[in-house]
Amino acid sequence: MPILARGDGKTWVEPAVIVGAVGVLYFLTAARDIVVGDTPELITAAVTLGVPHPPGYPLFTMLGHLFSLLPFGSVPFRVNLLAVTCDALTVAVIFFTALRLSRSRPAAAIAALTLAVIPAFWTWSLVAEVFPLNNLLASVLIYLLVRWHEEPHRPGVLIAALFVAGLALTNHHTIVLLAPAFCFVFWQHRAVLPMRPQLFAICIAAFCIGLLPYAYVPWASAYHPACNWGNVSSLRDLIALIARKSYGSRRLVGTASYMGGSPFARIIALCIFFGPVAGTLILLGAVQAYRRQRWYFWFSLIAFLCVGPLFAWITNLNLATAPSALFVLQRFFLLPQVVVAPLIAFGVLLIAEGIASFAPALPTRPLPLLAASLLIVLIVSVVTNYRRVDQSGNRIARSFGEDVFTSVEPHTILLTTGDGVAIPLMYLSIAERKRPDVALVFLPLLPADWYLRQLRERYPDLAVPFDHYDGQQQNLRALIEANPGRPVATIGTVADKSHGTCVEANYAERNDKRQRATDGTLSPSIIPQHQRREL
């Protein structure tokens, strides 16, 4: 019997319709271009078979490269469709999980569709990011564990789960936060597992096979792509990349002033992102699951606490001081939504039972009526949020990058600070080969010796007079003086003041409230080089 099959062929009708409807919605609203965030870097790595920032995201990069070969649309749009595909399939897997747990097709369908149209989940389904793939792998892993719990005599399901766990770890490290919940499931079968050491060994082997995409990183790095974080050439380099040593394994940002703040503010933000409809149904579903499927109640509670409140606590990101902190953090709120989405089906069943108890004389069964009513609520939610979520017209990142390249003189050394300003320029420079005469230097990476080597490889006409940048003796002034006659421009605040001149980047908010609400992006206007001023 296939892993996802249950009952007759009708089981596939509902998920097919759901995936079709959700897929069309996501396709229509998907970004056609690069957007602010990590998306331009991830697309660049996918197109060029490069290595993006730690931990390298090899699985996403390889899949993104395959999507970049699609025969239609712009290159960014093709890679963005990877996110569309992953989250549409995630919704289908949630349906199967909810169906297996609740035994109700209408309730399972509402659970899947409710997740699909949560504004945060919908928004991050539209751009090339690692989180939709993480959602898909997590949902498959949860489904397999639910299936194995119900059918422990099927070792193939457990082996598949361990393989998916390894595979998921090559995409995003937050998947490890599900480990306590998985250990809870294993504990439920503690009387069986020790008696099958061969199965244990096979599961470990399957997990290790799932990690094989990491072999892509040294392979890709050996070809010296333009996007090649860490310039991995040894096992030590690979471990440093995977462990995110340049960031700190438990940090989302490396700037001290952006850390701290109240963890409760982050946890409250997490809860708000569920929205009133999904949040209410999940809470009611938890009550019903405790009554009907108590093991799953504890499983989902442990999983949610680990990937939600615990993660929000340990990330230590200050929502009050860090720029766009909520924009950064909300992407990590998607996994908690996926984890508890099947509880929505239990919530629907609890409401249906309540209606049947208080209104036994209803001429029709309450469940279909309730499902139809909730479907109308979800449709209204789609209509009211459509313009705010829609990314199909988002051209802000491209406009910014093209404005910058238009503003600088030929053969400029362009010094950039901050991901928001550097990454769109990196995409245009590497993936689309715009302004090859401009040497793009990302200042936060200058202290990394591997980055200095990459600068020499990529810009042979750029003289880099030091092998190690310390900001003191080996500073920006030394870099500029080693390249006499070349114009210099900077974007952002430069900590190294030795160069003595700068080009300021003035930012003004877009009047378009939709864009500000969805990604908080800013529209740049660059002061031309002839208007430099002394610091």
C-alpha positions as CSV (number, residue, x, y, z in Angstrom):
1,M,0.0,0.0,0.0
2,P,1.4,3.4,-0.9
3,I,2.5,5.5,2.1
4,L,-0.1,8.2,1.5
5,A,-2.9,6.0,0.5
6,R,-5.8,5.3,2.8
7,G,-9.1,3.8,1.8
8,D,-10.4,4.1,-1.8
9,G,-9.3,6.4,-4.6
10,K,-11.7,9.1,-3.4
11,T,-9.1,10.0,-0.8
12,W,-7.1,11.8,-3.5
13,V,-10.0,13.9,-4.8
14,E,-10.0,16.4,-2.0
15,P,-6.2,17.0,-1.8
16,A,-6.1,17.3,-5.6
17,V,-8.8,20.0,-5.5
18,I,-7.1,21.7,-2.6
19,V,-3.7,21.7,-4.2
20,G,-5.1,22.9,-7.4
21,A,-7.0,25.8,-5.8
22,V,-4.1,26.8,-3.5
23,G,-1.6,26.4,-6.3
24,V,-3.5,28.8,-8.6
25,L,-3.8,31.3,-5.7
26,Y,-0.1,31.2,-5.0
27,F,0.8,31.2,-8.7
28,L,-1.2,34.4,-9.3
29,T,0.3,36.2,-6.4
30,A,3.8,34.9,-6.5
31,A,6.7,37.4,-7.0
32,R,7.8,37.8,-10.6
33,D,11.1,39.3,-9.6
34,I,13.6,39.5,-6.7
35,V,12.3,40.9,-3.4
36,V,13.9,42.3,-0.3
37,G,15.4,39.7,2.0
38,D,17.5,36.6,1.3
39,T,15.7,35.8,-1.9
40,P,18.1,37.5,-4.3
41,E,21.1,35.7,-2.8
42,L,19.3,32.3,-2.8
43,I,18.2,32.8,-6.5
44,T,21.8,33.8,-7.4
45,A,23.1,30.6,-5.8
46,A,20.5,28.5,-7.5
47,V,21.1,29.9,-10.9
48,T,24.9,29.8,-10.7
49,L,25.1,26.6,-8.6
50,G,26.8,28.5,-5.9
51,V,26.8,28.4,-2.1
52,P,24.7,30.9,-0.2
53,H,25.1,32.0,3.4
54,P,25.4,29.4,6.2
55,P,24.5,26.7,6.5
56,G,24.7,26.6,2.8
57,Y,21.2,25.3,2.0
58,P,22.4,22.6,-0.5
59,L,19.0,20.9,-1.0
60,F,17.2,24.2,-1.8
61,T,20.0,25.3,-4.1
62,M,19.9,22.1,-6.2
63,L,16.1,22.2,-6.4
64,G,16.1,25.9,-7.2
65,H,18.5,25.3,-10.0
66,L,16.1,22.8,-11.5
67,F,13.3,25.3,-11.3
68,S,15.5,28.0,-12.9
69,L,15.5,25.8,-16.0
70,L,11.7,26.0,-16.5
71,P,10.9,27.2,-20.0
72,F,8.7,30.2,-19.1
73,G,8.9,33.3,-17.0
74,S,11.8,35.3,-15.7
75,V,14.5,33.5,-13.8
76,P,13.5,34.9,-10.4
77,F,9.9,33.9,-11.1
78,R,10.9,30.3,-11.9
79,V,12.8,29.9,-8.7
80,N,10.0,31.6,-6.7
81,L,7.8,28.8,-8.0
82,L,9.8,26.4,-5.9
83,A,8.2,28.1,-2.9
84,V,4.8,28.0,-4.5
85,T,5.1,24.2,-5.1
86,C,6.5,23.4,-1.7
87,D,3.8,25.1,0.3
88,A,1.0,23.9,-2.0
89,L,2.2,20.4,-1.3
90,T,2.6,21.1,2.4
91,V,-1.1,22.0,2.4
92,A,-1.9,18.6,0.8
93,V,0.2,16.7,3.4
94,I,-1.6,18.6,6.2
95,F,-4.9,17.3,4.7
96,F,-3.6,13.7,4.8
97,T,-2.4,14.1,8.4
98,A,-5.6,15.7,9.6
99,L,-7.7,13.0,7.8
100,R,-5.8,10.2,9.4
101,L,-6.2,11.7,12.8
102,S,-9.7,13.0,12.6
103,R,-11.2,10.5,10.2
104,S,-13.2,13.5,8.7
105,R,-12.7,14.7,5.1
106,P,-14.5,18.0,5.6
107,A,-12.6,18.8,8.8
108,A,-9.3,17.8,7.2
109,A,-10.0,20.0,4.1
110,I,-10.8,23.0,6.4
111,A,-7.6,22.4,8.3
112,A,-5.5,22.4,5.1
113,L,-7.2,25.5,3.6
114,T,-7.0,27.5,6.8
115,L,-3.3,27.0,6.9
116,A,-3.0,27.9,3.3
117,V,-4.6,31.3,3.7
118,I,-3.1,32.5,6.9
119,P,-1.6,35.8,5.7
120,A,2.0,35.0,6.9
121,F,2.0,31.5,5.5
122,W,0.5,32.7,2.2
123,T,3.0,35.6,1.9
124,W,6.1,33.4,2.4
125,S,4.8,30.9,-0.2
126,L,5.4,33.5,-2.9
127,V,9.1,34.1,-2.9
128,A,12.2,31.9,-3.1
129,E,13.1,31.1,0.5
130,V,14.2,28.0,2.3
131,F,11.1,28.1,4.7
132,P,8.5,26.6,2.3
133,L,10.8,23.7,1.6
134,N,11.2,23.4,5.4
135,N,7.4,23.4,5.8
136,L,7.1,20.6,3.3
137,L,9.7,18.4,4.8
138,A,8.4,19.0,8.3
139,S,4.8,18.2,7.3
140,V,5.9,14.9,5.6
141,L,8.0,14.0,8.6
142,I,5.1,14.6,11.0
143,Y,2.7,12.6,8.7
144,L,5.2,9.6,8.6
145,L,5.5,9.6,12.4
146,V,1.7,9.8,12.9
147,R,1.4,6.9,10.4
148,W,4.1,4.8,12.1
149,H,2.6,5.4,15.5
150,E,-0.7,3.9,14.2
151,E,1.0,1.1,12.3
152,P,4.3,0.3,14.2
153,H,4.5,-3.0,12.4
154,R,5.5,-1.1,9.2
155,P,9.2,-0.4,9.6
156,G,9.4,1.2,6.1
157,V,7.4,4.2,7.4
158,L,9.9,4.8,10.2
159,I,12.9,4.4,7.9
160,A,11.3,6.9,5.5
161,A,10.8,9.3,8.4
162,L,14.4,9.1,9.4
163,F,15.5,9.7,5.8
164,V,13.3,12.8,5.5
165,A,14.7,14.0,8.8
166,G,18.2,13.9,7.4
167,L,17.1,15.5,4.2
168,A,15.3,18.3,6.1
169,L,18.5,19.0,8.1
170,T,20.3,19.8,4.8
171,N,17.7,22.6,4.2
172,H,17.1,24.3,7.6
173,H,18.3,23.6,11.1
174,T,15.1,24.5,12.9
175,I,13.9,21.0,12.1
176,V,16.0,19.8,15.0
177,L,13.6,21.5,17.3
178,L,11.1,18.8,16.5
179,A,13.4,16.2,18.1
180,P,11.7,16.2,21.6
181,A,8.3,15.6,20.0
182,F,9.7,12.7,17.9
183,C,11.4,11.3,21.0
184,F,8.0,11.3,22.7
185,V,6.6,9.1,19.9
186,F,9.5,6.8,20.2
187,W,8.9,6.6,23.9
188,Q,5.4,5.4,23.2
189,H,7.0,2.4,21.5
190,R,9.8,1.8,23.9
191,A,8.8,-1.8,24.4
192,V,9.2,-2.6,20.7
193,L,12.2,-0.6,19.5
194,P,14.9,-2.2,21.7
195,M,13.9,-5.6,20.4
196,R,14.7,-4.6,16.8
197,P,18.3,-3.5,16.7
198,Q,18.5,-4.1,13.0
199,L,15.7,-1.6,12.4
200,F,17.6,0.9,14.5
201,A,20.7,0.5,12.4
202,I,18.8,0.9,9.2
203,C,17.1,4.0,10.4
204,I,20.5,5.5,11.3
205,A,21.8,4.7,7.8
206,A,18.7,6.2,6.2
207,F,19.2,9.4,8.3
208,C,22.8,9.6,7.1
209,I,21.8,9.1,3.5
210,G,19.4,12.0,3.9
211,L,22.4,14.2,4.7
212,L,24.1,13.5,1.4
213,P,23.0,16.8,-0.2
214,Y,25.7,18.5,1.9
215,A,28.2,16.8,-0.5
216,Y,27.0,19.4,-3.0
217,V,28.8,22.2,-1.0
218,P,32.4,21.2,-1.6
219,W,31.6,20.1,-5.1
220,A,30.1,23.5,-6.0
221,S,32.8,25.4,-4.1
222,A,35.5,23.6,-6.1
223,Y,34.3,25.4,-9.2
224,H,34.7,28.8,-7.6
225,P,31.3,30.2,-8.4
226,A,30.8,34.0,-7.9
227,C,28.4,33.3,-5.0
228,N,30.5,31.0,-2.8
229,W,30.2,31.7,0.9
230,G,33.1,30.4,2.9
231,N,35.0,29.1,-0.1
232,V,34.7,25.6,1.3
233,S,37.8,23.5,0.5
234,S,38.2,21.2,3.5
235,L,36.1,19.3,6.0
236,R,36.8,21.9,8.6
237,D,35.4,24.6,6.3
238,L,32.3,22.5,5.6
239,I,31.7,22.0,9.3
240,A,32.1,25.7,10.0
241,L,29.6,26.5,7.3
242,I,27.0,24.0,8.5
243,A,27.5,25.1,12.1
244,R,27.1,28.8,11.1
245,K,30.2,29.7,13.0
246,S,30.3,33.1,11.4
247,Y,26.9,34.0,12.8
248,G,26.7,32.0,16.0
249,S,24.6,28.9,16.0
250,R,21.7,30.3,18.0
251,R,21.7,33.8,16.6
252,L,19.6,35.3,13.8
253,V,21.7,38.5,13.8
254,G,25.3,39.2,14.9
255,T,24.9,42.8,16.0
256,A,24.9,43.2,19.8
257,S,22.6,46.2,19.8
258,Y,19.9,44.2,18.0
259,M,19.8,41.5,20.7
260,G,17.8,41.3,23.9
261,G,14.4,42.7,24.5
262,S,11.4,40.9,26.0
263,P,11.0,37.3,25.0
264,F,7.3,37.7,25.7
265,A,7.0,40.3,23.0
266,R,8.3,37.7,20.5
267,I,6.0,35.0,21.8
268,I,3.0,37.4,21.6
269,A,4.0,38.2,18.0
270,L,4.1,34.5,17.3
271,C,0.5,34.0,18.5
272,I,-0.7,37.0,16.7
273,F,0.5,35.6,13.4
274,F,-1.9,32.8,13.6
275,G,-4.9,35.1,13.2
276,P,-8.2,34.9,15.0
277,V,-9.8,32.1,12.9
278,A,-6.9,29.7,12.8
279,G,-5.9,30.5,16.4
280,T,-9.4,29.8,17.7
281,L,-9.8,26.5,15.8
282,I,-6.4,25.4,17.0
283,L,-7.2,26.0,20.6
284,L,-10.5,24.2,20.3
285,G,-8.7,21.4,18.4
286,A,-6.3,21.0,21.3
287,V,-9.2,20.4,23.6
288,Q,-10.7,17.8,21.3
289,A,-7.4,16.1,20.6
290,Y,-6.9,15.8,24.4
291,R,-10.2,14.0,24.6
292,R,-10.0,11.8,21.5
293,Q,-6.3,11.5,20.5
294,R,-4.4,12.2,23.7
295,W,-1.0,11.0,22.4
296,Y,-1.3,13.4,19.5
297,F,-2.2,16.3,21.8
298,W,1.0,15.8,23.7
299,F,3.0,15.3,20.5
300,S,1.7,18.6,19.0
301,L,2.0,20.5,22.2
302,I,5.7,19.5,22.7
303,A,6.4,20.2,19.0
304,F,4.8,23.6,19.1
305,L,6.5,24.7,22.4
306,C,9.9,23.8,20.9
307,V,9.5,25.3,17.4
308,G,7.5,28.3,18.6
309,P,7.9,29.8,22.1
310,L,11.2,28.1,22.8
311,F,12.7,29.3,19.5
312,A,11.3,32.8,20.0
313,W,13.0,32.9,23.4
314,I,16.4,31.7,22.4
315,T,16.8,33.8,19.3
316,N,17.2,36.8,21.5
317,L,16.1,39.3,18.7
318,N,15.0,42.6,20.0
319,L,11.8,43.7,18.3
320,A,12.2,47.2,19.5
321,T,15.7,48.0,18.3
322,A,16.5,45.6,15.4
323,P,15.5,47.0,12.0
324,S,12.8,44.9,10.4
325,A,13.0,42.5,13.3
326,L,9.5,41.3,12.9
327,F,10.1,40.8,9.1
328,V,13.1,38.6,10.0
329,L,11.3,36.7,12.7
330,Q,8.0,36.0,11.0
331,R,9.5,33.5,8.6
332,F,10.4,31.3,11.6
333,F,6.7,31.4,12.7
334,L,5.7,29.3,9.7
335,L,7.0,26.0,11.2
336,P,4.8,26.4,14.3
337,Q,1.8,27.0,12.1
338,V,2.6,23.8,10.1
339,V,3.0,21.8,13.3
340,V,-0.4,22.6,14.8
341,A,-2.4,22.9,11.6
342,P,-3.9,19.3,11.9
343,L,-5.4,20.4,15.2
344,I,-7.8,22.7,13.2
345,A,-9.6,19.6,12.0
346,F,-10.2,18.6,15.7
347,G,-11.5,22.1,16.3
348,V,-14.0,21.8,13.5
349,L,-15.2,18.5,14.9
350,L,-15.6,20.0,18.4
351,I,-17.7,22.9,17.1
352,A,-19.8,20.4,15.0
353,E,-20.4,18.3,18.1
354,G,-21.5,21.4,20.1
355,I,-23.9,22.4,17.4
356,A,-25.4,18.9,17.3
357,S,-25.8,19.0,21.1
358,F,-27.5,22.4,21.2
359,A,-29.5,22.1,18.1
360,P,-30.5,18.4,17.6
361,A,-33.4,19.4,15.4
362,L,-31.3,20.7,12.6
363,P,-32.6,19.4,9.2
364,T,-29.0,18.6,8.1
365,R,-25.9,17.3,9.7
366,P,-23.9,20.1,11.3
367,L,-20.5,19.2,10.0
368,P,-21.1,19.8,6.3
369,L,-22.9,23.0,7.2
370,L,-20.1,24.2,9.5
371,A,-17.5,23.3,6.8
372,A,-19.3,25.3,4.2
373,S,-19.6,28.3,6.6
374,L,-15.9,28.2,7.4
375,L,-15.1,27.9,3.7
376,I,-17.0,31.1,3.1
377,V,-15.0,32.7,5.9
378,L,-11.7,31.6,4.3
379,I,-12.8,32.9,0.9
380,V,-13.6,36.3,2.5
381,S,-10.2,36.2,4.1
382,V,-8.6,35.6,0.7
383,V,-10.5,38.5,-0.9
384,T,-9.7,41.0,1.9
385,N,-6.0,40.1,2.1
386,Y,-5.3,39.6,-1.6
387,R,-3.9,43.0,-2.4
388,R,-1.9,43.2,0.8
389,V,-0.3,39.8,0.3
390,D,0.1,39.9,-3.5
391,Q,3.8,40.0,-4.6
392,S,3.3,39.8,-8.3
393,G,3.9,43.5,-8.8
394,N,6.8,43.8,-6.3
395,R,9.7,45.4,-8.1
396,I,11.2,47.4,-5.2
397,A,14.4,45.3,-4.9
398,R,15.1,45.5,-8.6
399,S,14.4,49.2,-8.7
400,F,16.7,49.8,-5.9
401,G,19.6,47.8,-7.4
402,E,19.1,49.4,-10.9
403,D,19.0,52.9,-9.4
404,V,22.3,52.3,-7.6
405,F,24.0,50.9,-10.7
406,T,22.7,53.8,-12.8
407,S,23.9,56.3,-10.3
408,V,27.6,55.2,-10.0
409,E,30.3,56.2,-12.4
410,P,32.2,53.6,-14.6
411,H,34.7,51.4,-12.8
412,T,33.4,52.4,-9.4
413,I,34.4,50.6,-6.2
414,L,31.0,50.2,-4.6
415,L,31.2,49.6,-0.8
416,T,28.0,48.2,0.6
417,T,26.8,47.5,4.1
418,G,23.7,45.5,5.2
419,D,21.9,42.6,3.5
420,G,19.0,44.8,2.4
421,V,21.2,46.9,0.1
422,A,23.9,44.4,-0.8
423,I,21.9,41.3,-1.8
424,P,19.9,42.9,-4.6
425,L,23.1,44.4,-6.1
426,M,24.8,41.0,-5.8
427,Y,22.0,39.3,-7.8
428,L,22.0,41.9,-10.5
429,S,25.8,41.8,-10.7
430,I,26.3,38.0,-10.7
431,A,23.1,36.5,-12.1
432,E,22.3,39.2,-14.7
433,R,25.9,40.5,-15.2
434,K,24.8,44.1,-14.9
435,R,27.6,46.7,-14.6
436,P,30.6,44.3,-14.7
437,D,32.8,47.3,-14.5
438,V,31.7,48.0,-10.9
439,A,33.6,46.2,-8.2
440,L,31.0,45.3,-5.5
441,V,32.5,45.0,-2.1
442,F,30.4,43.8,0.8
443,L,32.0,45.4,3.9
444,P,30.8,43.0,6.6
445,L,32.6,40.2,4.8
446,L,36.0,41.9,4.5
447,P,37.4,40.4,7.8
448,A,36.9,36.9,6.2
449,D,40.1,35.9,4.4
450,W,38.2,33.7,2.0
451,Y,36.2,36.8,0.9
452,L,39.4,38.7,0.1
453,R,40.5,35.8,-2.1
454,Q,37.1,35.8,-3.9
455,L,37.4,39.6,-4.5
456,R,40.7,39.0,-6.3
457,E,39.3,36.1,-8.4
458,R,36.2,38.0,-9.4
459,Y,37.7,41.4,-10.0
460,P,41.2,40.9,-11.4
461,D,41.5,44.7,-12.0
462,L,40.8,45.4,-8.3
463,A,44.0,45.7,-6.2
464,V,43.4,44.2,-2.7
465,P,46.6,45.2,-0.8
466,F,46.2,43.0,2.2
467,D,45.5,39.3,3.0
468,H,43.7,40.1,6.2
469,Y,41.5,43.1,6.9
470,D,41.6,44.4,10.5
471,G,40.0,47.9,10.0
472,Q,43.1,49.4,11.6
473,Q,46.3,49.4,9.6
474,Q,44.7,47.2,6.9
475,N,41.7,49.4,6.2
476,L,39.5,51.0,3.5
477,R,42.0,53.8,2.9
478,A,44.6,51.2,2.0
479,L,42.1,49.6,-0.4
480,I,41.3,52.9,-2.0
481,E,44.9,54.1,-2.3
482,A,45.8,50.8,-4.0
483,N,43.3,51.7,-6.7
484,P,44.1,55.3,-7.7
485,G,41.8,56.9,-10.2
486,R,38.9,54.6,-9.5
487,P,35.7,56.3,-8.2
488,V,34.5,55.1,-4.8
489,A,30.9,55.1,-3.5
490,T,29.4,53.7,-0.3
491,I,25.9,52.7,0.7
492,G,24.9,52.6,4.3
493,T,26.9,53.5,7.4
494,V,30.5,52.5,7.2
495,A,32.2,51.7,10.5
496,D,35.7,52.1,9.0
497,K,36.1,55.9,8.7
498,S,39.6,55.7,7.3
499,H,38.5,56.3,3.7
500,G,37.3,59.8,4.5
501,T,34.6,60.1,1.9
502,C,31.3,58.6,1.3
503,V,28.2,58.6,-0.9
504,E,25.1,58.7,1.3
505,A,22.1,56.5,0.6
506,N,18.9,58.3,1.4
507,Y,15.9,56.2,1.8
508,A,12.3,57.2,1.6
509,E,9.3,55.0,2.3
510,R,7.2,54.0,-0.7
511,N,3.7,55.6,-0.7
512,D,2.4,52.2,-1.5
513,K,1.0,50.9,1.9
514,R,0.7,47.4,0.6
515,Q,4.4,47.1,0.0
516,R,5.3,48.6,3.3
517,A,2.9,46.2,5.1
518,T,4.2,43.1,3.4
519,D,7.9,43.6,3.4
520,G,8.8,47.0,4.9
521,T,11.1,47.7,2.0
522,L,12.5,51.1,1.2
523,S,13.0,53.0,-2.0
524,P,16.6,54.3,-2.5
525,S,17.8,57.5,-4.0
526,I,21.6,57.7,-4.4
527,I,23.4,61.0,-4.2
528,P,25.7,61.0,-7.3
529,Q,29.4,60.7,-6.7
530,H,30.2,64.3,-7.6
531,Q,28.2,65.2,-4.5
532,R,30.4,63.4,-2.0
533,R,31.0,65.1,1.2
534,E,33.7,64.7,3.9
535,L,32.7,62.8,6.9
